[in-house]
Amino acid sequence: MSLTARDLLQRLSNDTGLPYPLVARRVNRSMGKGKGLLESVRSIADEHDLKSSRYQIDAEKIIKETEKILREDYTQTLMISAVLGQMVEAKGKDRFPAPAFFAFIEMLSHISDARRDTKSESSTEIEERTTRVIELMTTLVSVLCEWSEKGVVGVAKDCPDSLRDMAKAIFRKTKLLQGGLWTCISCDNIVNAKETRALMCPDCDSSISRSDIHERFDKMVGRNRNGYGRSSESQIDD
């Protein structure tokens, strides 16, 4: 399994003997000042004469694990998407950060057809997979994007070249949201955030509300979708 930000902070806590909450606060403050996640973690490691090479996160490995989860099962991915969609609109501590949600949307647009099944996943299975995807996406944006106390402010200097386009898309959509604009998850049109319904522009919401849940999901995250998670405008070879 991929190492997540929480795993990394726990490792640092164990190695330094510092309480996990203290490590988390220090890293958050450091990132708020413009340092990246790894830079912040390694700075604390250096203070305790620990090898910085021990504290790494492989963004491409996170991508692969997330893709594996999303390809496993159509219904499972449908449910995960529904939960994250609700969480990004939530308030307070239950809210899923918008940049992480945008990363998830990018992931959906890059996966190939998933197997459609007829079995029913248990609520525990869905919850476990959802929790894992949340951890993976929040970790991914922490590594790909440059942060400040205002949130995402650009693409991280050490963002892998293969993921820079994803990081740019996350930054662009986050910047729009900060300005009160939202990118419709169905047609990609930019609309006033206050006019959206279920994360879609009024036109798409009106059209999709007449469809069944599977058709709604197939239309999600792209125009003229011709396969699960793909659009005819942007296909990526796996």
N, C-alpha and C positions, 0 to 999 in steps of 0.2 A: 504494500500500500504506500501511497505517496505521503511524504512528510508534510504536515500542514503547519500553519502559523502557530496554532495551539501546541502542537507537538514540539515545535522548535523552542517556544517559550518554556515549556515544561522541561525540556532537556537543559536549557540554560539555567533554570531554577535549580534543577538537581545538581548541576555541575558547580554552581556558585554557592549553593546553600541559601540563596535568597528566597523569600516566600514568592510563590507564583504571582499573587496580586501585585506585589511590588515590582516585579520584573515587567508585568504587563503595563503598569502605569508608566514606568520609565520608557518603555519602547513606544507607547502611544504618544508621550510628550515629545520624544525625539522625532517621531514621524510628523508630528504637528509642526515641527520646526523645519521640515523639508528633507529630512533624512529618510532613506528607504528602510524597509523592514530589515533586510539583512545587514545593512550598515549599522542600524540601531542595535541589533542583537550583538553584532561583532564588537561594537564599541564597549558594551558591558563585559563581553568575554575578555577583551584586552585588559580591562581593569583588573581582572582576576587571573591574568597570565594564562588564559586558556587558548588553545589553538582555534583560530577563526575558521579554519577549513572544516571544522567539525559542524559548523552551523551553515547549512546550505539548504536551499529548496529548489527542486528541479521542476520548473514551470511546465516543461514539455511532458514530464511524467504525470503531472496533475491533469493535463489535457487528455492524455491517454486513458487515465483511470475514469475521468468523467465521461468520455466517449463510450467506454465499456459499459458504464452504468446506464447511459441513455439508450444504448443499442440493445440492452438485455431484453427489454420487454416494453411493448408499446403502451399497454395500459398503465404500467408502473410509471413510465415517463410522463404520460398524460396527467397522472395524479400529482407527481412531483411538480410539474409545471403549474398546475392549478394552485397548489399550496404556496409556491414561491410568488405567484402572481398576487395572491391575497396578502402575503407577508410584505411585499414591496409597497403596498398601499396602506399597510397598518401604521399605527402610531406608537411611539414609545419604544421600549426595549424589545418588543416582538417584531419590529420592522426589519425587513431584509434590506441591507444597503443597496441603493439604486445602482452604483457601479458594479456590484457583484451580480445584480440581476441582469444588467446589460451584458456582462461576461457570459452568463447562462444563456441569454438569447443568442449570442454569437456562437456558442457551442451547439445549440439546437440547429442553427442554420448550416452547420458544417457536417452534420452526421448523415449517414446513409439510411436507407429504409430499415426500420426496426421490425422485428417479428411481431405480428399481431396474434395475440393468444386469446384463449377463452377462459383461462383459469382465473380465479379470484385471488389477488394478493392479500395477505393479512395486513391489518393496520400496522402491526409491528414492523413488517418488512418495508412497507411504504415509509414509515417514520424513520427507520434506520437509514434507508437510501436517501431520503430527503435531508436528514441531518448531515450525512456525509457530503452530499452535493453542496450544501450551505458552507461547510468547512472548506471544501475544495475551492469554491468560487471566491469566498472572502480572502483566502490565501492567495489565489491567483491574482486578483486585482491589487493586493498588497505588494506583489512582486513586479507586476507589469507596469504599474502606474506610479507616477511621482505624486507625493502627497504633501499637504500643508494643513494648517489648522482649519482651512476652509474646505478641505476635501481633496479630490483629484485635481491636479493642476497641470498634468502633462504625462508624457511617456517616460518611464524610468530609464536612466542612462544605461543600466545593465539589462534592459529588457532584451530577450533573445530576438534576433533578427526575424526568425520565422513567426514570431508572435507580435511584431510591431504593428501590423495592420489591425489586429484585434485590439491592442492597447489604444490605438488611435480612435477606433470606433467607440470604445468605452469612454474615452476622454471627451469625444465630440458630443455624445449623447448626454453625458453628465453635465457638460458645459451648457448645453441647451436647457436641461432641466433646471439648472441654477438660474437661468434667465426666464423661467416660467414656461418653457416649451417642452413638449413631449414628442418623441418619435413613435408613431403608431406601430404596435408590434405586428400588425397584419399587413399594412400597405407601405409602411416606412415614411408616410407623409408626416410633416412636422406641424403640430397643432398646439393651441393653447392648452397647457396642462389641466386647467380647470374644466375644459370641455370634454375630456376623455371619459369613457365609460369602460370599465374592465380593461384598462390600459390600451384601449383602441380609440381611434377617432370616431365621431358620431356616425359617419357613413359606413365604416366597417362594422361597428357594433350593430347597426340596424340590419345590415345584410347577414352577418353571422348569427345574430340572435334567432334567425329563422332556420338555422342549420342544426343538425344533431351534433353532439359533443365531439365525435370523432372528426367530422368535417370541419368544425371550428378549429380543432387542434391542427389539422392538416394545413389550414390557411394561415396559421400563426407564424409569425417571424419571417415574412417574405412575400413577395408578389408572385403570382402565377406558379404556385408551388406544384411541382410535378412528382414529388416523392417526399417521404417523411423527413422533415427537417431541411429540405432543399427547395430552392427556387430556381427557375430557369435562368435567372439573371446572374446567379453567383454559385457555381458548383465547384467543389474542391475535390480533387482526386484523393482517395484514401490510401 
